[in-house]
Amino acid sequence: MLEQGGSRRRLAGTGLASSRSRFERRAAAARRRPRLLAAVLGGVVVLAGVLVWVGWFSSVLTASKVEVRGVSAAASAQVRTVARVPLGGPLLQVDTDAITQRLRAGKAWGEVSVSRALPDTVVISVRPRVAVLAVRNPQGEVDVVDRDGVAFRTVDKPPSDVPLVSSGAAQVTKEGVDAALQALGSLEPALRAKVSGVSVSAADQVSFTVRPERQQPKTVVWGGAGDGPRKAELVKILLPEPGSTIDVSVPSSPVTR
């Protein structure tokens, strides 16, 4: 009986020592955890500081090249001139927003994107505007207009492949330009290529001349904006019909005469 009691006392002592040991290990781990966390955070801060210094202040990542995408080599020179990218300093300090604003202010490009490419390049991607109309302004010059209605260039004479819009008023209004753009944009490309003499009345009503092959030129009275696809289909159907004028200004009652 005494031997059994002694064994129980030894087992109890052993269990108490084991619990104390586990508690001490957990306490030591808890004490180490803040120090480990502080070391990790310190390493992150140091690494971030190194990256900021390398990118923003050192000469390791220096802006030394400009790459222009979306235009020909000849046109890229104009993009570079307008963009005025500052070279020679840290790449990450190049103000891409300011470059974008300068390019958009020039109006020659419909889409502009400026980015940085490590280690040393500023990349400029542009989409040139395409002339679809030429509009004579009050100064007697010609504004070249793209399909968005933006006058992006002023010239003395309209481009040979762009319809010149005349007006019954002193100046073609924005609504008149939009109506002319809608009319031309609704026509099939093959038919649009035969259009000339676009005019816009003071009431923003559009008319133009179509010169079909092996036929006399025909005047198309298009009318205002709206019902573009229907009007374009009627013009295509009525072109072979006799008469010199096609009036689709009221698509529900087209007239040839």
Number of C-alpha atoms within 10 A of each C-alpha: 5 7 8 9 9 11 11 12 12 12 11 12 11 12 12 11 12 12 11 12 12 11 12 12 12 12 11 11 11 11 11 11 11 11 11 11 11 11 12 12 12 12 12 12 12 12 12 12 12 13 13 13 14 17 19 18 16 15 14 15 19 23 24 16 17 19 15 19 15 14 16 9 10 8 12 18 13 12 21 16 10 16 21 12 19 17 16 14 18 22 28 21 13 20 14 18 11 14 21 20 12 14 24 18 11 13 15 20 18 16 15 16 16 19 16 18 14 12 16 20 18 23 16 24 18 21 14 16 20 15 22 20 26 28 25 22 15 10 7 11 15 22 23 26 22 20 18 14 18 18 19 18 16 16 13 10 14 20 15 8 13 17 24 21 24 19 21 13 12 11 17 23 16 12 16 23 25 17 23 29 20 19 25 22 16 17 19 13 10 8 15 16 16 14 22 19 13 23 24 26 18 15 15 23 20 27 25 20 19 23 17 15 8 6 10 11 18 18 23 22 23 26 23 23 19 14 17 19 15 13 24 20 15 18 23 12 10 17 21 10 11 11 15 14 19 23 21 24 21 14 19 10 8 15 16 17 10
